[in-house]
Amino acid sequence: MTLLALAVAGRGLVDPDEPVVHADDEAFIRGRAAFETLRVYGGVPFRLESHLVRLAASCERIGVEPPDPEDCRALASLALGAAAEPEAALRFYRTAGREQASAPGLVVLVNSLPHGLEERRAQGSRLVSLLACAPRFPGCSAASSRRATP
């Protein structure tokens, strides 16, 4: 996949080669961030509103202020317009922001689709649940392998 366009809250469109997240952002330091990825068909994000609701719920679970849905829509529109690619992947990233600061970040990316995506989807994917395997490991149970969220 190729990064086609990038939009950042408070900055608008940004050159995809330019850094947009600080090294002391809690997304890097502690993994404190939420994201949503969705498909764009004919220039229209698929089920955008559902994804924004899920992004907000993810943010609340990790103690990060959810982004304003209108900001998300505006940044997505900017990035999709700049990408000029009707079939793409749209990603929203909400980071907790810089350590010791109270300003969360919002980054929106538009990527080209991976080669062969539709063929792989038609074949399906096989998944394995590690929770089902957890009792086989000494000292590990399904309950102990789940992490509590704040």
KAUR-V482295 format. One record per backbone hydrogen bond with DSSP energy under -0.5 kcal/mol. NH is the residue of the N-H (numbers start at 1). CO is the residue of the C=O. If there is no record, write none. Layout:
# KAUR-V482295
nh=[NH | NH]
co=[CO | CO]
This chain:
# KAUR-V482295
nh=[4 | 4 | 5 | 7 | 8 | 9 | 11 | 12 | 14 | 18 | 25 | 26 | 28 | 29 | 30 | 31 | 32 | 33 | 34 | 36 | 38 | 40 | 41 | 41 | 43 | 44 | 45 | 46 | 48 | 51 | 52 | 53 | 54 | 55 | 56 | 57 | 58 | 59 | 60 | 61 | 62 | 63 | 64 | 72 | 73 | 74 | 75 | 76 | 77 | 78 | 79 | 80 | 81 | 82 | 83 | 84 | 85 | 88 | 88 | 89 | 90 | 91 | 92 | 93 | 94 | 95 | 95 | 96 | 99 | 101 | 104 | 105 | 107 | 108 | 109 | 110 | 111 | 112 | 117 | 120 | 121 | 122 | 123 | 124 | 130 | 133 | 134 | 136 | 137 | 138 | 140 | 145 | 146]
co=[2 | 110 | 110 | 108 | 12 | 106 | 8 | 8 | 6 | 15 | 22 | 97 | 25 | 25 | 26 | 26 | 26 | 31 | 94 | 92 | 90 | 88 | 39 | 44 | 86 | 41 | 43 | 39 | 45 | 47 | 48 | 49 | 50 | 51 | 52 | 53 | 54 | 55 | 56 | 57 | 58 | 60 | 59 | 68 | 69 | 70 | 71 | 72 | 73 | 74 | 75 | 76 | 77 | 78 | 79 | 80 | 80 | 40 | 86 | 111 | 38 | 109 | 36 | 107 | 34 | 93 | 105 | 32 | 24 | 98 | 102 | 95 | 93 | 7 | 91 | 5 | 89 | 2 | 114 | 116 | 117 | 118 | 119 | 120 | 128 | 129 | 130 | 133 | 134 | 136 | 137 | 141 | 143]
